[in-house]
């Protein structure tokens, strides 16, 4: 399916890597880890892997807990010895990740163009509340929809369809904007129009379906909707 702006009535956004920068979590490791970059990357990749496995073996737990376990694994794998309190201080960075520059003004353009905007995320409700507050978009986002509501993570189709039901829009009228390749594929599989936000100019995956639309910023996406 190619992108059809005329069918879009609602826009949903992923949260982490899309609205806020998970790579900024590396800064929280600086004081305790000699080489934080590989620890941060392993933390993120393990966190995603745990959600994929949790879906398959019916082992759901809130994303904050999964993210904590992934951080502990990354620290252990790199031989970093920290106390539980120190680990939790690192983990808490997810409540105040750096916000991408185009987020507020980009969503403002969409709202002014008549589009209702939502966040659909693996993050549990407390994480999403703090993310929206920190990003200063509470006045622009109609609501946040969490995997916690159905205890199922992306890219399972059930989460996207649950979001569509909560929003009250047909899936084909929702454009889901995300930086995550697996999120693109999940949204597309569930019948949403999948928009890949490729800020880093990376190649698309050789596996699976292509995005319906690829943009480099929320401003470019707004332009494709003619707002």
C-alpha positions as CSV (number, residue, x, y, z in Angstrom):
1,X,0.0,0.0,0.0
2,X,1.4,3.4,-0.9
3,X,0.8,6.4,1.2
4,X,-2.6,8.2,0.7
5,X,-2.7,11.5,2.5
6,X,-6.4,12.0,1.6
7,X,-7.3,9.0,3.8
8,X,-5.5,10.2,6.9
9,X,-7.7,11.5,9.7
10,X,-5.5,10.7,12.7
11,X,-1.8,10.5,13.4
12,X,-0.2,8.2,15.9
13,X,3.4,8.5,17.1
14,X,5.8,6.0,18.6
15,X,7.6,7.5,21.6
16,X,11.1,6.2,22.1
17,X,13.5,7.0,19.2
18,X,10.6,8.9,17.5
19,X,9.7,11.8,19.9
20,X,12.6,11.4,22.3
21,X,16.1,10.2,21.7
22,X,17.0,6.9,23.4
23,X,20.6,7.3,22.4
24,X,20.7,10.1,24.9
25,X,20.6,7.4,27.6
26,X,24.3,6.9,26.9
27,X,24.9,10.1,28.9
28,X,23.5,8.6,32.0
29,X,26.1,5.9,31.8
30,X,29.1,8.3,31.5
31,X,29.8,8.7,35.2
32,X,29.8,4.9,35.8
33,X,31.0,3.3,32.6
34,X,34.4,3.8,31.0
35,X,33.1,3.1,27.5
36,X,29.3,3.8,27.6
37,X,28.4,3.5,23.9
38,X,28.5,-0.3,23.6
39,X,26.7,-0.7,27.0
40,X,24.0,1.7,25.8
41,X,23.5,-0.1,22.5
42,X,23.3,-3.5,24.1
43,X,20.8,-2.1,26.7
44,X,18.5,-0.9,23.9
45,X,18.8,-4.0,21.7
46,X,18.2,-6.4,24.7
47,X,15.2,-4.3,25.8
48,X,13.6,-4.7,22.3
49,X,14.5,-8.4,22.2
50,X,12.9,-9.0,25.5
51,X,9.6,-7.5,24.3
52,X,9.7,-9.7,21.2
53,X,10.2,-12.8,23.3
54,X,7.6,-11.7,25.9
55,X,5.0,-11.6,23.2
56,X,5.8,-15.1,22.0
57,X,5.9,-16.9,25.4
58,X,3.2,-14.9,27.2
59,X,5.6,-13.4,29.6
60,X,4.5,-9.7,29.7
61,X,5.8,-7.3,32.3
62,X,5.6,-3.5,32.1
63,X,8.2,-2.0,29.8
64,X,10.0,-0.2,32.7
65,X,10.7,-3.5,34.3
66,X,11.9,-5.1,31.0
67,X,14.1,-2.1,30.4
68,X,15.6,-2.5,33.9
69,X,16.4,-6.1,33.2
70,X,17.9,-5.2,29.9
71,X,20.1,-2.6,31.5
72,X,21.2,-5.0,34.2
73,X,22.2,-7.5,31.5
74,X,24.2,-4.9,29.5
75,X,26.0,-3.9,32.7
76,X,26.8,-7.5,33.6
77,X,27.9,-8.3,30.0
78,X,30.4,-5.5,30.1
79,X,31.6,-6.2,33.6
80,X,30.2,-3.0,35.1
81,X,29.6,-3.4,38.8
82,X,27.0,-0.9,40.2
83,X,24.6,-1.0,43.1
84,X,20.9,-1.5,42.6
85,X,20.3,2.2,43.5
86,X,22.9,3.3,40.9
87,X,21.4,1.1,38.2
88,X,18.0,2.6,39.0
89,X,19.4,6.1,38.7
90,X,20.6,5.2,35.2
91,X,17.3,3.7,34.3
92,X,15.4,6.8,35.5
93,X,16.9,8.7,32.5
94,X,13.9,7.3,30.5
95,X,11.7,9.9,32.3
96,X,13.7,12.8,30.8
97,X,15.2,11.8,27.5
98,X,16.2,14.5,25.1
99,X,13.4,15.6,22.8
100,X,14.0,15.9,19.1
101,X,14.0,19.5,17.8
102,X,11.1,19.1,15.4
103,X,8.6,17.4,17.8
104,X,6.6,20.3,19.3
105,X,6.5,22.5,16.2
106,X,5.9,19.5,13.9
107,X,2.9,18.2,16.0
108,X,1.6,21.8,16.3
109,X,1.4,21.9,12.5
110,X,-0.5,18.7,12.3
111,X,-3.0,19.8,15.0
112,X,-3.5,23.1,13.2
113,X,-4.1,21.1,10.0
114,X,-7.0,19.3,11.8
115,X,-5.3,16.0,12.7
116,X,-5.8,14.5,16.1
117,X,-2.5,13.2,17.4
118,X,-1.9,10.2,19.8
119,X,1.1,8.3,21.2
120,X,1.0,4.5,20.8
121,X,3.9,3.0,22.7
122,X,5.4,0.0,24.4
123,X,6.1,2.3,27.4
124,X,3.9,1.8,30.4
125,X,1.5,4.6,31.4
126,X,3.8,6.2,34.0
127,X,6.6,6.4,31.4
128,X,4.4,7.9,28.8
129,X,3.1,10.5,31.3
130,X,6.6,11.7,32.1
131,X,7.6,11.6,28.4
132,X,4.7,13.8,27.4
133,X,5.4,16.2,30.2
134,X,9.1,16.4,29.5
135,X,8.5,16.9,25.8
136,X,6.0,19.6,26.6
137,X,3.4,18.2,24.2
138,X,0.6,17.5,26.7
139,X,-1.6,20.2,25.1
140,X,-1.1,18.7,21.6
141,X,-1.6,15.0,22.3
142,X,-5.2,13.8,22.6
143,X,-4.1,10.7,24.6
144,X,-1.4,8.1,25.1
145,X,-2.1,4.4,24.4
146,X,0.2,1.9,26.1
147,X,1.0,-1.7,25.5
148,X,0.2,-2.2,29.2
149,X,-3.5,-1.8,28.3
150,X,-3.6,-5.2,26.6
151,X,-0.3,-6.6,27.9
152,X,1.1,-7.0,24.4
153,X,4.1,-5.3,22.8
154,X,4.7,-4.1,19.3
155,X,4.9,-5.3,16.6
156,X,1.9,-7.5,17.4
157,X,-1.1,-6.4,15.4
158,X,-3.3,-6.4,18.4
159,X,-1.8,-3.3,19.9
160,X,-2.3,-1.2,16.8
161,X,-5.9,-2.5,16.4
162,X,-6.5,-1.8,20.1
163,X,-5.3,1.8,19.5
164,X,-7.6,2.2,16.5
165,X,-10.5,1.0,18.6
166,X,-9.6,3.5,21.4
167,X,-9.3,6.3,18.9
168,X,-12.4,5.4,17.0
169,X,-10.9,5.5,13.6
170,X,-10.5,2.8,10.9
171,X,-7.0,1.5,10.7
172,X,-6.5,2.7,7.1
173,X,-7.2,6.3,8.2
174,X,-4.4,6.3,10.8
175,X,-0.9,7.3,9.8
176,X,1.6,5.8,12.3
177,X,4.8,7.7,12.5
178,X,7.8,5.8,13.9
179,X,11.6,5.6,13.8
180,X,11.5,1.9,14.5
181,X,11.7,-0.6,11.6
182,X,9.8,-3.3,13.5
183,X,7.1,-0.7,14.4
184,X,6.7,0.2,10.7
185,X,6.2,-3.4,9.8
186,X,3.8,-4.0,12.7
187,X,1.7,-1.0,11.8
188,X,1.6,-1.9,8.2
189,X,0.6,-5.5,9.0
190,X,-2.2,-4.2,11.2
191,X,-3.6,-2.1,8.3
192,X,-2.3,1.4,9.3
193,X,-0.4,3.6,7.0
194,X,3.1,3.2,8.2
195,X,5.4,6.3,8.1
196,X,9.1,5.7,8.7
197,X,10.8,8.7,10.4
198,X,14.4,8.3,9.2
199,X,16.2,11.2,10.9
200,X,19.5,9.3,10.7
201,X,19.4,8.6,6.9
202,X,19.9,4.9,7.4
203,X,19.1,2.2,4.8
204,X,15.8,0.5,5.1
205,X,15.7,-3.2,6.2
206,X,16.2,-5.9,3.6
207,X,13.7,-8.0,5.4
208,X,9.9,-7.5,5.3
209,X,7.7,-4.8,3.7
210,X,8.6,-1.2,2.8
211,X,7.1,1.8,4.6
212,X,4.2,3.5,3.0
213,X,6.1,6.7,3.3
214,X,9.6,7.7,4.5
215,X,10.4,11.2,5.8
216,X,13.4,12.8,7.5
217,X,11.5,15.0,9.9
218,X,8.0,15.8,11.2
219,X,8.1,18.9,9.1
220,X,8.5,16.8,5.9
221,X,5.6,14.6,7.1
222,X,3.4,17.7,7.7
223,X,4.2,18.8,4.1
224,X,3.1,15.5,2.7
225,X,-0.2,16.1,4.5
226,X,-0.3,19.6,3.0
227,X,-0.3,21.4,6.3
